[in-house]
Amino acid sequence: MEKLLIKGGHPISGTLVPSGNKNAALPLLAACLLTEEPVTLRNMPDIGDIHTMAEILSEIGVGVTQLSPHAWRIHAQNVRTNELSPALFSRIRGSITLAGPMLARTGSVHMPPPGGDVIGRRRVDTHFLALSALGAKVESDLSFRLKCDQLEGADILLDEASVTGTENAIMASVLAKGTTVIHHAACEPHVQDLCQMLCQFGAQIEGIGSNALTIQGVDQLSGGAFNVGPDYMEVGSYIALAAVTGGELLIKAAAPQHLRMIGLIFERLGVTFEIQDDDVFVPKDQPLTITADMGGAIPTVKDAPWPAFPADLMSIAIVVASQAEGTVLIHEKMFESRLYFVDQLIAMGARIILCDPHRCVVQGPSPLHGEEVSSPDIRAGMALLIAALCADGESLIRNIRQIDRGYESIDKKLASLGAQVERICA
């Protein structure tokens, strides 16, 4: 089991190029099942979840070749089976995005429940309600069996703006007969990436970037090449890291058009950054001060579907708040277990009151000290790492495979910025 040993209290500085968006890369791999022609995906993050998804595709007979650390060639000329591996499926949440393309490609699929971060109940009902509307018959007990003779276009209202539920509905619809309209669709940058790639390969999708998509089914898709966009969660994480350590950071090719709400909320916590064409610059030694609401009221930071503040940055926002002057209420509305990692921040010296599974009050700034902690999920793991880097003394982070699932070469990237981080084997 690998661990990270961190010596905190040193500002980071330098230049960083973000990896490709993990949340885009996984459904893009799944979408390769929709064509019999080869697809090349570039700017793919070299992380554990991508390798797991590639294993799943290979196991069902798809040709999978890693051309370089950041490029994959997927050729789904043949799909040997519709039975998906429970062992591999249980490793990642993104495996659920195989439901739509497998159904469209083979007419049936038998899949176990997906795995992923343990951050509370993560319902899959939206996926199967959408696929049922397109003509699929769904049976479920300890696993899921989906069958259809012919997917038919439909007018679908999703019961929640589920990202992966929207992606499954899109991928099933592009080869369905007739027109599909998806209302209350998720429209995050990774959903937009999926739509852009499918359109490039011959799909007909209107309304990309909105919460209403109109899809005209086509008979087949071609192959080709597609570049994955930068991971704005990684960009947001490094902006926060630079700010709380007092460092100066230039993030190249950061797609700042996706950072507007992140910038708005971070500014409320006293963090600012500058847009320089397609780059982001974080000035050093920022005076982190929480901005009160009108009348001096304690402000609230809360998450919601795009274009609101992303749930995946709530853990990082808590660490930022712990280092800022003032008090803020953090309201995590989407996952009832995401905040449970704050006891480890409290052990490091943070002043946090956990009000209930969804809310905590953070008062800062709190001098943090090194501790031995464990990463419960990808984003909490990164939050603990950021806390350790601005803490006094040494910290040891266990279960870092969770961080590795979402952040490529985290120890090497941090070392290149001057952080004192060492990966050790226990």
C-alpha positions in Angstrom: 0.0 0.0 0.0 1.5 3.3 -1.1 1.4 6.5 1.1 2.4 10.1 0.7 4.8 11.7 3.1 4.4 15.5 3.0 6.5 18.2 4.7 4.2 21.2 4.8 4.7 24.9 5.2 6.4 25.6 1.8 4.7 27.8 -0.9 4.4 26.1 -4.3 5.3 28.0 -7.4 5.9 27.4 -11.1 3.9 26.4 -14.2 1.5 23.6 -14.5 -0.4 22.0 -17.5 -3.6 20.2 -16.3 -4.4 16.7 -17.4 -7.4 15.8 -19.5 -10.8 15.7 -17.8 -11.4 12.3 -16.1 -15.1 12.9 -16.1 -15.1 13.3 -19.8 -12.6 10.6 -20.6 -14.6 7.7 -19.1 -17.8 8.3 -21.1 -15.8 9.0 -24.2 -14.2 5.5 -23.8 -17.7 4.1 -23.4 -19.0 6.0 -26.5 -16.4 4.2 -28.7 -18.7 1.2 -28.5 -21.2 3.1 -30.8 -19.0 2.7 -33.9 -17.2 -0.2 -35.5 -14.5 2.1 -36.7 -11.4 3.0 -34.7 -11.3 6.0 -32.4 -8.2 7.8 -31.1 -8.6 9.7 -27.9 -5.9 12.2 -27.1 -5.1 14.2 -23.9 -6.4 11.4 -21.8 -5.4 11.5 -18.1 -3.0 8.7 -17.2 -4.9 7.6 -14.1 -6.2 4.4 -12.6 -9.9 4.8 -13.6 -8.9 5.1 -17.2 -6.9 1.9 -17.1 -9.8 0.1 -15.4 -12.3 1.3 -18.1 -9.9 0.1 -20.8 -9.7 -3.3 -19.1 -13.5 -3.6 -19.1 -13.6 -2.8 -22.8 -10.8 -5.3 -23.6 -12.6 -8.0 -21.6 -15.7 -7.8 -23.8 -13.7 -8.1 -27.0 -12.9 -4.5 -27.9 -9.5 -3.7 -29.4 -7.7 -1.4 -26.9 -4.2 0.0 -27.4 -2.5 2.6 -25.3 -0.5 4.6 -27.9 1.2 6.8 -25.3 0.6 7.8 -21.7 -2.1 10.2 -22.9 -3.5 8.6 -26.1 -5.6 5.5 -26.6 -6.9 3.8 -29.7 -10.2 2.0 -29.3 -11.6 -0.3 -32.0 -14.9 -1.8 -31.2 -15.2 -3.8 -34.4 -16.4 -6.7 -32.4 -18.2 -7.0 -29.0 -17.8 -10.5 -27.8 -20.1 -10.5 -24.8 -22.8 -8.4 -23.1 -21.8 -9.7 -19.6 -19.7 -7.1 -17.8 -17.2 -8.0 -15.1 -18.3 -7.4 -11.4 -14.7 -7.2 -10.3 -13.8 -4.4 -12.7 -17.2 -2.7 -12.5 -16.9 -2.3 -8.7 -13.7 -0.2 -9.0 -15.1 2.9 -10.7 -18.4 4.8 -10.8 -17.9 5.7 -14.5 -18.5 2.1 -15.5 -22.2 2.9 -15.4 -21.8 4.9 -18.7 -21.4 1.6 -20.6 -25.2 0.9 -20.1 -26.4 3.2 -23.0 -23.8 2.3 -25.6 -23.9 -1.4 -24.8 -27.7 -1.4 -25.2 -27.5 0.6 -28.5 -24.8 -1.7 -29.8 -25.8 -5.2 -28.8 -29.5 -4.8 -27.7 -28.8 -6.2 -24.3 -26.5 -5.9 -21.3 -26.0 -7.5 -18.0 -24.2 -5.3 -15.6 -23.3 -5.2 -11.9 -23.7 -2.1 -9.7 -20.9 0.4 -10.4 -18.3 1.3 -7.7 -16.5 4.5 -7.1 -16.2 7.0 -4.2 -18.1 6.3 -1.0 -19.7 9.7 -0.6 -23.3 8.7 0.1 -26.1 7.0 -1.8 -25.7 7.5 -5.5 -28.9 6.4 -7.2 -28.9 4.9 -10.7 -32.7 5.2 -11.2 -32.4 8.1 -13.6 -30.3 6.1 -16.0 -32.7 3.2 -16.3 -35.8 5.4 -16.3 -34.3 7.2 -19.4 -33.3 4.0 -21.1 -36.8 2.6 -20.4 -38.3 5.6 -22.1 -36.3 4.7 -25.2 -37.7 1.2 -25.2 -35.4 -0.8 -23.0 -36.8 -3.4 -20.6 -35.0 -3.3 -17.2 -34.8 -6.0 -14.6 -32.9 -5.5 -11.4 -32.0 -7.4 -8.3 -28.3 -7.5 -7.3 -27.4 -6.6 -10.9 -29.1 -5.0 -13.9 -30.3 -6.7 -17.1 -31.4 -4.4 -20.0 -32.9 -5.6 -23.3 -34.4 -4.0 -26.3 -35.5 -4.9 -29.8 -35.1 -1.4 -31.2 -34.4 1.8 -29.3 -37.0 4.4 -30.2 -36.7 8.2 -29.9 -38.7 9.7 -27.0 -39.5 12.9 -25.1 -37.6 12.4 -21.8 -37.8 14.4 -18.6 -34.9 13.3 -16.3 -36.0 13.3 -12.7 -32.6 14.8 -11.8 -29.8 16.5 -13.7 -27.6 13.4 -13.4 -24.4 13.8 -15.4 -23.9 10.1 -16.1 -27.6 9.6 -16.5 -27.6 12.3 -19.2 -24.6 10.7 -20.9 -26.3 7.3 -21.0 -29.4 8.8 -22.5 -27.4 10.7 -25.1 -25.4 7.6 -26.1 -28.5 5.4 -26.4 -30.3 8.1 -28.4 -27.8 8.8 -31.1 -28.5 5.4 -32.7 -32.2 5.2 -31.8 -34.9 5.5 -34.4 -36.4 8.9 -34.6 -36.1 12.0 -32.5 -35.2 12.2 -28.8 -35.6 15.3 -26.6 -33.9 15.2 -23.2 -35.2 17.8 -20.7 -33.5 18.6 -17.4 -30.2 17.4 -18.9 -26.9 17.9 -17.2 -24.7 20.3 -19.2 -21.2 20.1 -17.5 -18.1 20.6 -19.7 -17.6 16.8 -19.8 -21.2 16.3 -21.1 -20.4 18.9 -23.8 -17.2 17.0 -24.7 -19.2 13.8 -25.2 -21.7 15.6 -27.4 -19.0 17.3 -29.5 -17.2 14.0 -30.1 -20.4 12.2 -31.1 -21.3 15.1 -33.5 -17.8 14.9 -35.0 -18.5 11.2 -35.7 -21.9 11.8 -37.4 -24.4 12.2 -34.5 -27.0 15.0 -34.8 -27.3 16.8 -31.4 -28.7 20.2 -30.9 -28.7 22.3 -27.7 -25.2 21.3 -26.6 -24.4 23.2 -23.4 -28.0 23.7 -22.4 -30.3 21.5 -20.3 -32.5 20.6 -23.3 -31.0 18.4 -25.9 -32.6 17.3 -29.2 -31.1 14.2 -30.8 -32.0 12.9 -34.3 -31.0 9.3 -34.4 -28.7 8.1 -37.2 -28.0 4.7 -38.6 -24.3 4.6 -37.8 -21.3 6.6 -36.6 -17.9 6.9 -38.0 -14.6 6.9 -36.1 -11.8 9.5 -35.9 -9.8 11.3 -33.3 -10.8 13.6 -30.5 -9.0 15.7 -27.9 -10.2 15.6 -24.3 -10.6 19.0 -22.7 -8.6 20.0 -19.6 -9.8 18.9 -16.1 -11.3 22.0 -14.5 -11.5 20.1 -11.2 -7.8 19.7 -11.3 -7.4 23.4 -12.2 -9.6 24.5 -9.3 -7.7 22.2 -6.9 -4.3 23.7 -7.9 -5.7 27.3 -7.7 -6.7 26.5 -4.1 -3.4 24.9 -3.3 -1.4 27.9 -4.6 -3.6 30.3 -2.6 -3.4 28.5 0.8 0.3 28.0 0.6 1.0 31.6 -0.5 2.5 30.5 -3.8 2.5 31.9 -7.3 1.2 29.6 -10.1 0.6 29.7 -13.8 -1.8 27.1 -15.2 -1.4 26.7 -19.0 -4.3 25.8 -21.3 -6.8 25.9 -18.4 -10.0 26.5 -20.4 -11.0 29.5 -18.2 -14.5 29.6 -19.8 -15.3 26.7 -17.4 -14.0 28.5 -14.3 -16.5 31.4 -13.9 -18.5 30.0 -11.0 -15.3 28.6 -9.4 -13.8 32.0 -9.6 -16.9 33.6 -8.1 -17.1 31.3 -5.1 -13.3 31.3 -4.5 -13.4 35.1 -4.5 -15.9 34.8 -1.7 -13.3 32.8 0.2 -10.6 35.4 -0.6 -9.0 33.6 -3.5 -8.4 35.4 -6.8 -6.8 34.5 -10.1 -6.2 36.2 -13.4 -7.3 35.1 -16.9 -4.5 35.4 -19.4 -5.8 34.3 -22.8 -6.3 30.5 -22.2 -4.1 30.5 -19.1 -4.8 31.1 -15.4 -2.4 33.0 -13.1 -2.6 32.8 -9.3 -0.8 35.7 -7.6 1.3 34.9 -4.5 0.6 35.9 -0.9 -3.1 36.5 -1.2 -4.8 38.0 1.9 -7.4 35.2 2.4 -10.5 36.9 3.8 -14.0 35.6 3.6 -16.5 38.1 2.2 -19.6 38.4 4.4 -23.1 38.7 2.9 -24.9 42.0 3.0 -25.5 43.3 6.5 -22.5 41.3 7.8 -24.3 37.9 7.6 -22.3 34.7 7.5 -22.0 33.6 3.8 -22.9 30.2 2.5 -21.0 28.1 -0.1 -23.2 25.5 -1.7 -23.0 23.1 -4.6 -25.5 22.4 -7.4 -25.5 21.1 -11.0 -23.6 23.1 -13.7 -23.2 26.0 -14.1 -23.3 26.3 -10.3 -20.3 25.5 -8.0 -19.3 21.8 -8.6 -19.8 19.3 -5.8 -16.3 17.8 -6.5 -14.7 21.0 -5.3 -16.6 21.3 -2.0 -13.9 19.4 0.0 -11.2 21.7 -1.4 -13.4 24.8 -0.5 -13.5 23.6 3.1 -9.7 23.6 3.3 -9.5 27.0 1.7 -12.1 28.4 4.2 -10.1 27.0 7.1 -7.2 29.2 6.1 -9.2 32.3 5.4 -10.1 35.1 7.9 -13.8 34.8 8.8 -16.7 32.3 9.1 -18.6 30.5 6.3 -21.4 27.9 6.2 -20.6 25.0 3.7 -23.7 23.3 2.4 -23.0 20.1 0.5 -26.5 19.4 -0.9 -25.7 16.5 -3.3 -24.0 13.7 -1.3 -24.7 12.9 2.3 -21.3 11.4 3.2 -18.9 13.8 1.5 -18.4 15.9 4.6 -17.4 13.1 6.9 -13.7 13.6 6.2 -13.7 16.9 8.1 -12.9 15.0 11.4 -9.4 14.5 9.9 -9.1 18.3 9.2 -10.2 18.9 12.8 -7.5 16.6 14.0 -5.0 18.8 12.0 -6.2 21.9 13.8 -9.1 23.2 11.7 -12.0 24.9 13.5 -15.0 23.2 11.9 -18.4 22.3 13.3 -20.2 19.5 11.5 -23.8 20.5 11.8 -25.3 17.4 10.0 -24.4 15.2 7.0 -24.8 18.1 4.6 -23.6 21.2 6.4 -20.6 22.4 8.4 -19.4 25.8 9.7 -15.8 26.7 9.1 -14.0 29.5 11.0 -10.5 30.6 10.0 -7.7 31.0 9.8 -6.6 27.9 11.7 -2.9 27.0 12.0 -2.7 23.4 10.8 -0.2 20.8 12.0 0.9 17.5 10.4 -1.1 14.3 11.1 -1.5 10.8 9.8 -4.7 10.7 7.8 -6.5 8.5 5.2 -8.0 9.5 1.9 -11.7 8.3 1.8 -12.4 9.5 -1.8 -10.7 11.3 -4.7 -11.6 14.9 -3.7 -11.4 14.5 0.0 -8.0 12.9 -0.5 -6.8 16.0 -2.5 -8.3 18.3 0.1 -6.3 16.5 2.8 -3.2 16.8 0.7 -3.7 20.5 0.3 -4.2 20.8 4.0 -1.0 18.9 4.6 1.0 21.1 2.3 0.0 24.3 4.2 0.4 22.6 7.6 3.3 22.9 9.9 5.4 19.7 10.1 5.0 16.3 8.5 1.9 14.5 7.4 1.3 11.0 6.2 -1.7 10.2 3.9 -2.8 6.6 3.6 -5.1 5.1 0.9 -3.6 7.4 -1.8 -4.9 5.1 -4.6 -8.1 7.2 -4.2 -6.2 10.4 -5.1 -4.4 8.5 -7.9 -7.8 7.6 -9.4 -8.5 11.3 -10.2 -5.1 13.2 -10.2 -2.4 12.1 -12.5 1.2 11.8 -11.2 0.2 13.9 -8.2 3.5 13.5 -6.4 5.6 14.4 -9.5 3.5 17.4 -10.4 3.7 18.8 -6.8 7.4 18.2 -6.7 7.9 20.1 -9.9 6.2 23.1 -8.1 8.5 22.9 -5.1 6.4 20.9 -2.8 8.1 18.4 -0.5 6.1 15.2 -1.2 7.4 11.7 -1.2 5.6 8.5 -2.3 6.5 5.6 -0.1 5.6 1.9 0.1 4.3 0.4 3.3 
